């Protein structure tokens, strides 16, 4: 049975937590003691019989304010598929948490308040999801009960959604009218919207194609740990443990180490202690090479004929996380997977106008939640990701040199 990871995104109070709560409640994925606690907390907070949003809002501050602050992960399954849900915050100040959830998601459900339509925070989350390469977009046009289940309102918002997705260069979206609080079109059909003939939210999630995590093409293996047991039976063993990001590795294949460009031949492949002749898709592997080379955490094993010297200068899109402003000439650390190198922002090219995703003139500084395009120079070469199918070679983070706080998400152009 495959697994689909998805997140809910959109502006504050659009109903993200309520949708997830309704999904779990209708699928009977809430234990009886959890449900009883939920009823007591709902009565204590606002006197309601059952506030399903409290199911994912676990922090005390979230329950007190009725908002989502941190990313909450929930798990459920149907006979067709297993799911991992990330409930992301809607407030602008917690955009960084939404980026964290988006970095591992295969699909995203954007919640739209039918009374408001697409607003700035919706467009910000939409742009970030497209930037992160999420493959499937679902728009849940929520609170249809508050607009009289009007088809005209639904069609008007559908037009807004399609225009926004086109501007952000996202995938073709699926648009579903819902009322999460009473449960219309969350897990089943709705008698209140007979004019809609498409799938419910649950049906859409069950039918989304789950693409292989390992894209085809060039071999790229990320080294995360060097295993030297030095035991009696493995005294000289040196295995490079890590994850395969793309392609495959076969015993006897020649690979090149990045960034040192040393060449070696694969001696053995192990997965969970079992020797294999070749890698089998996703998973953690231990690769042993015939030659003894100086390889460390953060290095890559690439197919030798496709390897190069890498890039030390490139353009990138940033989503700025920090209240500390960014500027041209700012020195930072850049981390991609386990590779960590010093870097400098050499120039700010433009910022993104969230009204229509056009480019504004280059700002003098980068402020919290800004979406900007910049030039970056790194001390250590970065593997070439511009022609790669591998998202991990395009994504990175910037870290403040002094505080060691993450200050930006990076998408390498």
C-alpha positions as CSV (number, residue, x, y, z in Angstrom):
1,X,0.0,0.0,0.0
2,X,1.5,3.3,-1.0
3,X,1.7,6.5,1.1
4,X,0.7,10.0,0.1
5,X,2.1,13.0,2.0
6,X,0.1,16.1,1.8
7,X,-0.4,19.4,3.6
8,X,-3.1,21.9,4.1
9,X,-2.2,25.5,3.2
10,X,-3.8,28.9,2.8
11,X,-4.7,31.9,4.9
12,X,-5.6,32.1,8.5
13,X,-9.2,31.0,9.5
14,X,-9.9,29.4,6.1
15,X,-10.6,26.1,7.8
16,X,-7.4,24.0,7.4
17,X,-7.5,22.4,10.9
18,X,-11.3,21.9,10.7
19,X,-11.0,20.1,7.3
20,X,-8.4,17.7,8.7
21,X,-10.5,17.1,11.9
22,X,-13.6,16.4,9.8
23,X,-11.6,14.0,7.6
24,X,-10.4,12.0,10.6
25,X,-13.7,12.2,12.4
26,X,-15.7,10.9,9.4
27,X,-13.2,8.1,8.8
28,X,-13.4,7.1,12.4
29,X,-9.7,7.7,12.9
30,X,-10.1,9.3,16.4
31,X,-9.9,7.2,19.5
32,X,-12.8,7.4,21.9
33,X,-10.7,8.9,24.7
34,X,-9.4,11.5,22.2
35,X,-12.9,12.3,21.1
36,X,-14.2,12.7,24.7
37,X,-11.2,15.0,25.5
38,X,-12.0,17.0,22.4
39,X,-15.6,17.5,23.5
40,X,-14.5,18.7,26.9
41,X,-12.0,21.1,25.5
42,X,-14.5,22.4,22.9
43,X,-17.0,23.2,25.7
44,X,-14.4,24.9,27.8
45,X,-13.1,27.1,25.0
46,X,-16.3,28.4,23.4
47,X,-19.2,26.2,24.5
48,X,-19.4,24.3,21.2
49,X,-20.3,20.6,21.1
50,X,-17.3,19.6,19.1
51,X,-14.5,21.9,17.6
52,X,-12.7,19.6,15.2
53,X,-9.9,22.2,14.7
54,X,-8.6,21.4,18.2
55,X,-7.6,17.9,17.0
56,X,-4.5,19.3,15.2
57,X,-3.9,22.5,17.3
58,X,-1.9,20.9,20.1
59,X,0.0,23.8,21.6
60,X,-1.6,25.6,24.5
61,X,-1.2,28.9,22.8
62,X,-3.0,27.6,19.7
63,X,-6.0,26.4,21.6
64,X,-6.2,29.7,23.5
65,X,-6.1,31.9,20.4
66,X,-7.9,29.5,18.0
67,X,-5.0,29.5,15.5
68,X,-2.4,27.1,14.2
69,X,1.2,28.0,15.0
70,X,3.3,24.9,14.6
71,X,3.0,22.2,11.9
72,X,0.9,19.3,13.2
73,X,1.3,15.9,11.6
74,X,-1.6,13.4,11.5
75,X,-1.8,9.9,10.1
76,X,-4.7,7.9,8.8
77,X,-5.5,5.2,6.2
78,X,-8.2,3.9,3.9
79,X,-8.4,0.5,2.2
80,X,-6.8,2.2,-0.8
81,X,-3.9,4.2,0.7
82,X,-2.1,5.5,3.8
83,X,-1.8,9.2,4.4
84,X,0.5,11.6,6.3
85,X,-1.1,15.0,6.8
86,X,0.8,18.2,7.6
87,X,-1.5,21.0,8.9
88,X,0.5,24.2,8.2
89,X,-0.2,27.6,9.9
90,X,-1.9,30.3,7.9
91,X,-0.5,33.4,9.6
92,X,2.1,35.3,7.6
93,X,4.5,35.3,10.5
94,X,4.6,31.5,10.5
95,X,5.3,31.2,6.8
96,X,8.6,29.4,7.6
97,X,6.6,26.5,9.2
98,X,4.5,26.2,6.0
99,X,7.8,25.9,4.0
100,X,9.0,23.1,6.3
101,X,5.8,21.1,5.7
102,X,5.9,21.8,1.9
103,X,9.5,20.5,1.6
104,X,8.4,16.8,1.9
105,X,4.8,17.0,0.5
106,X,3.6,15.3,-2.7
107,X,0.3,17.2,-2.7
108,X,-1.2,20.3,-1.2
109,X,-4.8,21.3,-0.3
110,X,-5.3,25.1,-0.4
111,X,-8.2,26.2,1.7
112,X,-10.1,29.1,0.3
113,X,-12.8,31.0,2.3
114,X,-15.7,31.2,-0.1
115,X,-16.6,34.6,1.3
116,X,-13.2,36.1,0.6
117,X,-11.8,34.2,-2.4
118,X,-8.0,34.1,-3.2
119,X,-6.1,36.6,-1.0
120,X,-2.4,37.5,-0.6
121,X,-1.5,34.7,1.8
122,X,-3.2,32.2,-0.4
123,X,-1.0,33.4,-3.3
124,X,2.1,33.4,-1.1
125,X,1.5,29.7,-0.1
126,X,0.7,28.9,-3.7
127,X,4.0,30.4,-5.0
128,X,6.0,28.6,-2.3
129,X,4.3,25.2,-3.2
130,X,5.1,25.7,-6.9
131,X,8.6,26.8,-6.0
132,X,9.1,23.6,-3.9
133,X,8.0,21.4,-6.9
134,X,4.8,19.9,-5.3
135,X,3.1,17.8,-8.0
136,X,-0.6,18.0,-7.1
137,X,-2.7,21.1,-6.2
138,X,-6.2,20.7,-4.8
139,X,-8.3,23.8,-3.9
140,X,-10.9,23.3,-1.3
141,X,-13.3,26.2,-1.6
142,X,-14.5,26.1,1.9
143,X,-17.4,27.5,3.9
144,X,-19.8,27.1,1.1
145,X,-22.6,26.8,3.7
146,X,-22.0,30.5,4.5
147,X,-22.6,31.6,0.9
148,X,-25.8,29.5,0.5
149,X,-23.9,26.7,-1.4
150,X,-23.9,29.1,-4.4
151,X,-22.6,27.6,-7.7
152,X,-21.9,31.1,-9.0
153,X,-19.6,31.9,-6.0
154,X,-17.8,28.6,-6.6
155,X,-17.3,29.3,-10.3
156,X,-16.1,32.8,-9.6
157,X,-13.4,31.6,-7.2
158,X,-12.4,28.8,-9.5
159,X,-11.5,31.4,-12.1
160,X,-9.4,33.2,-9.4
161,X,-7.6,30.0,-8.5
162,X,-6.8,29.0,-12.1
163,X,-5.3,32.5,-12.8
164,X,-3.2,32.3,-9.6
165,X,-1.9,28.9,-10.4
166,X,-1.0,29.9,-14.0
167,X,0.9,33.0,-12.7
168,X,2.8,30.8,-10.2
169,X,3.5,28.2,-12.9
170,X,2.0,25.4,-10.8
171,X,0.4,22.1,-11.9
172,X,-3.2,22.0,-13.2
173,X,-5.4,22.3,-10.1
174,X,-8.4,20.3,-8.9
175,X,-11.2,22.5,-7.5
176,X,-13.7,21.2,-4.9
177,X,-16.5,23.1,-3.1
178,X,-16.7,22.0,0.5
179,X,-18.2,22.9,3.9
180,X,-15.7,21.4,6.3
181,X,-17.7,22.2,9.5
182,X,-20.9,20.2,8.5
183,X,-18.8,17.9,6.4
184,X,-20.1,18.6,2.8
185,X,-17.8,16.9,0.2
186,X,-15.1,16.1,2.7
187,X,-15.4,12.3,2.7
188,X,-18.6,11.9,0.6
189,X,-21.2,13.6,-1.6
190,X,-23.3,16.6,-0.6
191,X,-27.0,16.9,-1.1
192,X,-26.6,20.7,-0.7
193,X,-24.5,21.0,-3.9
194,X,-26.2,18.8,-6.5
195,X,-24.7,20.9,-9.2
196,X,-21.2,19.6,-8.4
197,X,-20.3,16.3,-10.1
198,X,-16.6,15.8,-9.2
199,X,-14.8,13.9,-6.4
200,X,-14.9,14.7,-2.7
201,X,-11.7,15.6,-0.9
202,X,-11.1,12.0,0.3
203,X,-11.8,10.5,-3.1
204,X,-9.4,13.0,-4.8
205,X,-6.7,12.1,-2.3
206,X,-7.2,8.4,-2.9
207,X,-6.9,8.8,-6.7
208,X,-3.9,11.1,-6.9
209,X,-1.0,9.3,-8.7
210,X,2.0,8.8,-6.3
211,X,5.1,9.3,-8.4
212,X,8.3,7.4,-7.5
213,X,10.4,9.4,-5.1
214,X,13.5,8.4,-7.0
215,X,13.4,10.1,-10.4
216,X,15.0,8.4,-13.4
217,X,18.2,9.7,-15.0
218,X,21.6,10.5,-13.6
219,X,22.9,8.6,-10.6
220,X,23.1,10.8,-7.5
221,X,23.9,9.2,-4.0
222,X,24.2,11.5,-1.0
223,X,26.7,10.3,1.6
224,X,25.5,10.9,5.2
225,X,27.8,8.7,7.3
226,X,31.1,6.7,6.8
227,X,30.7,3.3,8.5
228,X,34.0,1.9,9.8
229,X,33.1,-0.9,12.3
230,X,36.7,-2.2,12.6
231,X,35.3,-5.5,14.0
232,X,37.0,-8.8,13.8
233,X,35.1,-9.9,10.7
234,X,34.9,-6.4,9.1
235,X,38.3,-5.0,10.1
236,X,39.0,-3.2,6.9
237,X,35.4,-2.4,5.9
238,X,34.6,1.2,4.8
239,X,31.0,1.7,3.8
240,X,29.4,5.0,2.7
241,X,25.8,5.2,4.1
242,X,23.3,7.5,2.7
243,X,20.3,7.9,0.4
244,X,19.9,7.5,-3.3
245,X,18.4,10.8,-4.8
246,X,18.1,9.7,-8.4
247,X,19.0,7.0,-10.9
248,X,20.4,3.7,-9.7
249,X,23.7,2.2,-8.6
250,X,25.0,-1.2,-9.8
251,X,27.9,-3.3,-8.5
252,X,30.8,-2.8,-10.8
253,X,29.6,0.6,-11.9
254,X,32.1,3.5,-12.0
255,X,31.2,6.6,-10.0
256,X,32.8,9.9,-9.3
257,X,33.0,11.5,-5.9
258,X,31.8,15.1,-5.7
259,X,33.3,17.6,-5.1
260,X,36.8,15.9,-5.2
261,X,36.2,14.3,-8.6
262,X,37.9,11.1,-7.6
263,X,36.8,8.1,-9.6
264,X,36.1,4.6,-8.1
265,X,34.2,1.4,-8.8
266,X,31.4,0.1,-6.7
267,X,32.4,-3.1,-4.9
268,X,29.2,-3.9,-3.0
269,X,25.7,-2.6,-2.1
270,X,23.9,-3.3,1.1
271,X,20.4,-2.5,2.2
272,X,19.4,-3.4,5.8
273,X,22.4,-5.7,6.0
274,X,21.5,-7.6,2.8
275,X,23.9,-7.6,-0.1
276,X,22.3,-6.5,-3.5
277,X,23.5,-6.3,-7.0
278,X,21.8,-3.0,-7.6
279,X,19.7,-0.4,-5.7
280,X,16.0,-0.8,-5.6
281,X,14.4,2.6,-5.6
282,X,14.0,4.6,-2.3
283,X,15.8,3.6,0.9
284,X,19.1,3.9,2.8
285,X,22.0,2.1,1.3
286,X,25.6,1.3,2.3
287,X,28.0,1.6,-0.7
288,X,31.4,0.0,-0.6
289,X,34.0,1.1,-3.2
290,X,37.0,-0.9,-4.5
291,X,39.4,2.1,-4.0
292,X,40.1,3.7,-0.6
293,X,39.2,7.4,-1.1
294,X,38.8,10.4,1.2
295,X,35.0,10.7,1.3
296,X,33.1,12.4,4.1
297,X,29.6,13.3,5.1
298,X,28.0,15.7,2.6
299,X,29.8,14.3,-0.4
300,X,28.0,12.8,-3.4
301,X,28.6,9.8,-5.6
302,X,27.6,10.6,-9.2
303,X,27.8,8.7,-12.4
304,X,31.3,9.5,-13.6
305,X,30.4,10.4,-17.2
306,X,27.8,13.0,-16.0
307,X,29.9,14.6,-13.3
308,X,31.4,18.0,-13.5
309,X,33.2,20.6,-11.4
310,X,29.9,22.0,-10.0
311,X,28.9,25.5,-9.5
312,X,30.2,28.1,-7.1
313,X,28.0,30.9,-8.5
314,X,24.3,30.7,-9.3
315,X,21.0,32.5,-9.0
316,X,18.4,31.3,-6.6
317,X,14.9,32.1,-5.3
318,X,14.6,32.8,-1.5
319,X,11.8,32.8,1.0
320,X,13.2,34.9,3.8
321,X,12.5,33.5,7.3
322,X,14.3,35.9,9.6
323,X,13.5,39.3,11.2
324,X,17.1,40.1,10.5
325,X,17.1,41.8,7.1
326,X,19.2,40.3,4.3
327,X,21.4,42.4,2.1
328,X,23.8,42.1,-0.8
329,X,27.2,41.2,0.5
330,X,25.8,39.3,3.5
331,X,27.9,36.3,4.5
332,X,25.9,33.1,5.4
333,X,26.3,29.3,5.5
334,X,24.5,27.3,2.9
335,X,23.3,23.8,3.6
336,X,22.1,21.3,0.9
337,X,21.3,17.9,2.4
338,X,24.4,17.3,4.6
339,X,26.7,19.5,2.6
340,X,27.6,22.7,4.4
341,X,29.6,25.5,2.9
342,X,30.2,29.2,3.5
343,X,28.5,31.5,1.0
344,X,27.7,35.2,0.3
345,X,24.7,36.8,-1.2
346,X,26.4,38.8,-4.0
347,X,23.3,40.6,-5.3
348,X,19.5,41.0,-5.1
349,X,17.9,40.7,-8.5
350,X,14.2,41.3,-7.9
351,X,11.3,40.6,-5.5
352,X,8.0,38.9,-6.3
353,X,4.8,40.9,-6.4
354,X,2.2,38.6,-4.9
355,X,-0.7,40.4,-6.6
356,X,0.2,38.9,-10.0
357,X,3.7,37.2,-9.5
358,X,5.4,39.9,-11.6
359,X,8.9,41.1,-10.7
360,X,9.5,44.2,-8.7
361,X,12.7,46.2,-8.8
362,X,15.5,44.8,-6.6
363,X,15.0,46.0,-3.0
364,X,17.8,47.3,-0.9
365,X,17.2,44.6,1.7
366,X,15.2,41.4,2.2
367,X,12.6,41.4,4.9
368,X,10.7,38.7,6.7
369,X,8.6,36.5,4.4
370,X,9.9,38.3,1.2
371,X,10.2,36.2,-1.9
372,X,13.2,37.3,-3.9
373,X,15.7,36.2,-6.6
374,X,19.3,36.6,-5.7
375,X,22.9,35.7,-6.8
376,X,24.9,33.5,-4.4
377,X,28.6,32.5,-4.4
378,X,29.7,29.5,-2.4
379,X,33.1,28.6,-1.1
380,X,32.7,24.9,-2.0
381,X,31.3,23.9,-5.4
382,X,27.6,22.7,-5.4
383,X,26.5,19.8,-7.7
384,X,24.9,21.0,-10.9
385,X,21.1,20.7,-10.3
386,X,19.9,22.9,-13.1
387,X,19.4,20.0,-15.5
388,X,18.5,17.4,-12.8
389,X,15.2,15.8,-11.9
390,X,16.4,15.7,-8.3
391,X,14.6,18.2,-6.1
392,X,17.2,17.7,-3.4
393,X,19.9,19.2,-5.7
394,X,17.8,22.3,-6.2
395,X,16.8,22.9,-2.6
396,X,18.9,24.3,0.3
397,X,18.7,26.6,3.3
398,X,20.7,29.6,4.4
399,X,22.0,29.8,8.0
400,X,23.1,32.8,9.9
401,X,26.8,32.6,10.7
402,X,26.4,34.1,14.2
403,X,23.1,32.7,15.6
404,X,23.1,29.5,13.5
405,X,19.4,30.1,12.8
406,X,17.9,29.2,9.5
407,X,17.2,32.4,7.7
408,X,15.9,31.4,4.3
409,X,14.7,28.6,2.1
410,X,16.6,28.3,-1.2
411,X,15.6,27.1,-4.6
412,X,18.5,27.0,-7.0
413,X,17.6,28.1,-10.5
